[in-house]
């Protein structure tokens, strides 16, 4: 930035260059990916470098050999955490809508970020299982109820909700635009947008 540039321009440029990972955790069909994509659009409109690392896409392209055991889920989460931290260290604001059901896995990702001096913010998309099962965007709850699927997070496999996330977003009865606005405001408050 040129000498004598207005303070607002310097601050805006620094914000655009500061990377971080915003990890959106929650149950299947909680609205994590929809929310991440809505916020990414807002950020892009503001000229902010943002990338969505969708948990389903990562499974399909980077972790296809993994199953859904506790160890495999941990490996998947730490892989995503590695990619997120690497991107964030290069100035990208990473939105990672990933279930990450186990607190220890999320802690490992947080520790990796801390070890590399990269910001990490955990956002709990706190949608009750009853609401998620009605949304059921992938048909997982219906398949589990029909006996076609086992190991569904929050039903017959545990989901360890964050005890102290940086932000807890309640989505029940709210529009995507409303929850996206809340998350975007949070990122502005943290100097990331």
ABEGO torsion letter per residue (X at the ends): XBBGBBAAAAAAAAAAABBBBBBBBEBBGAGAAAAAAAAAAAAAAAGBBBBBBBAAAAAAAAAAABBABAAAAAAAAAAAAAAAAAAAAAGBBBBBBBAGABAAAAAAAAAAAAAAGBBBBBBBBBBBAAAAAAAGAAGAAAAAAAGABBGBBGAABBBBBBABBABBBBABGBBAAAAAAAAAAAAAAAGAX
